[in-house]
Amino acid sequence: MSDYYPVSYYPPPPQSPCTTVVQVAALGAVAGGAGAAGSAIWQIRNNGMDADEALMKTGRGILAGALGAAVAGAAASLIEDQGLLRLGVMFGVGAAAMYGMESAWARNRQQKDDE
């Protein structure tokens, strides 16, 4: 073995399913937050959205992205196949989770408006 290029002959330790779901949730939070922030910035510049509303929209995007990705990742981890079926399950479950969250937030906004 060379002193200049140390090589490990041991495989990396396996990750627990919880670690994987947390990593997927973090990735979902970044993607959801980035999309929501970009949309909010556009709306601030073009539609006059105020900063508080933009922060709320970005926070909801972060939360929705994290929760949707975590639920989708957990559901996909139940499928052994690494192909299109697993990807389809992630997409479908993630879309259903996002729809449910958006529906709940819309009902909450409607209730506040009715008061």
C-alpha positions in Angstrom: 0.0 0.0 0.0 1.3 3.4 -0.9 1.7 6.1 1.7 0.5 8.7 -0.8 -2.9 7.2 -1.6 -4.4 5.5 1.4 -7.2 3.1 0.4 -9.9 1.8 2.6 -10.8 -1.8 1.9 -13.9 -1.7 4.2 -17.3 -0.9 2.7 -19.1 2.1 4.2 -21.4 1.3 7.1 -25.1 0.9 6.0 -27.4 3.8 6.6 -30.5 3.4 8.6 -33.8 4.0 6.8 -34.4 7.0 9.1 -31.2 8.6 8.0 -32.2 8.2 4.4 -35.6 9.7 4.9 -34.1 12.7 6.7 -31.7 13.2 3.9 -34.5 13.1 1.3 -36.5 15.5 3.5 -33.6 17.9 3.6 -33.3 17.8 -0.2 -37.1 18.3 -0.5 -36.9 21.3 1.9 -34.1 22.9 -0.2 -36.0 22.3 -3.5 -39.4 23.4 -2.1 -37.9 26.5 -0.5 -35.9 27.5 -3.5 -39.0 27.2 -5.8 -41.2 29.1 -3.3 -38.6 31.8 -2.8 -38.1 32.3 -6.5 -41.8 32.5 -7.0 -42.2 35.0 -4.1 -39.4 37.2 -5.4 -41.1 37.3 -8.8 -44.4 38.2 -7.2 -42.8 40.9 -5.1 -41.3 42.5 -8.2 -44.3 42.2 -10.4 -47.5 41.9 -8.3 -46.6 43.9 -5.3 -46.6 41.0 -2.8 -45.3 42.3 0.6 -42.3 40.8 2.5 -44.4 39.1 5.2 -46.5 37.3 2.7 -43.4 36.3 0.8 -41.8 34.9 3.9 -44.9 32.9 4.7 -45.0 31.5 1.2 -41.3 30.5 1.4 -41.8 28.9 4.8 -44.7 26.9 3.5 -42.6 25.8 0.5 -39.9 24.6 2.8 -42.2 22.8 5.0 -44.2 21.3 2.2 -41.1 20.2 0.3 -39.6 18.5 3.4 -42.8 16.7 4.4 -43.7 15.7 0.9 -40.2 14.4 0.1 -40.1 12.5 3.5 -43.4 10.8 3.0 -42.5 10.0 -0.6 -39.1 8.7 0.4 -40.6 6.5 3.1 -43.1 5.1 0.7 -40.5 4.4 -2.0 -38.2 2.7 0.5 -40.8 -0.1 0.8 -40.2 -0.9 -2.9 -37.1 -2.9 -3.7 -37.1 -2.1 -7.4 -34.9 0.9 -8.3 -36.6 1.6 -11.6 -39.6 3.5 -12.8 -42.0 1.9 -10.3 -40.1 3.4 -7.3 -39.9 6.8 -9.0 -43.6 6.7 -9.8 -44.5 5.9 -6.2 -42.3 8.8 -5.0 -44.0 11.1 -7.5 -47.5 10.0 -6.7 -47.1 10.0 -2.9 -45.3 13.3 -2.9 -48.0 14.9 -5.1 -50.7 13.5 -2.8 -48.9 14.9 0.2 -48.5 18.3 -1.4 -52.1 18.3 -2.4 -53.2 17.5 1.1 -51.1 20.2 2.6 -52.2 22.8 0.1 -55.9 21.9 0.7 -55.5 22.2 4.5 -53.8 25.6 4.2 -56.5 26.8 1.8 -59.2 25.7 4.3 -57.4 27.4 7.1 -57.1 30.6 5.1 -60.8 30.4 4.2 -61.8 30.0 7.8 -59.7 33.0 8.8 -61.3 35.1 6.1 -64.8 34.0 7.2 -64.1 35.2 10.8 
